[in-house]
Amino acid sequence: MEQYPEMTIEDIKHRWPDEWVLVEITRRDDHQMMAGWVIGHGSDQDVDRLVGQELALHQEHPGAETYLFWTGELIPEDMVVML
C-alpha cells in the first residue's frame, strides 16, 4: 500500500477529485476535520474495500479517528433536490 504524508482535507480533495477517500484524522478544529493520513481512495466500486480498510484499522488501533468521504460535488449542479 502506498504511504502518503499528512495532508489537509482541502489538498486531499484537490489531489483525488470525484473519489472516495479514507483518512486517519491527525488534526481537527472543533468538529471540522483539518488534516490526516490517506489510507486509501477510489471510485464508487471501491467503497466496500475502503470500508474494510477502515474496519481493519479500527481493530488494530481502536482509538483511531477516521473519515471516509466523497471529494466531489454532493449534489451535481444539474440536479434539483425537492424536500
Secondary structure, 3 states (H helix, E strand, C coil): CCCCCCEEHHHHHHHCCCCEEEEEEEEEECCEEEEEEEEEEECHHHHHHHHHHHHHHHHHCCCCCEEEEECCCCCCCCCCCCC
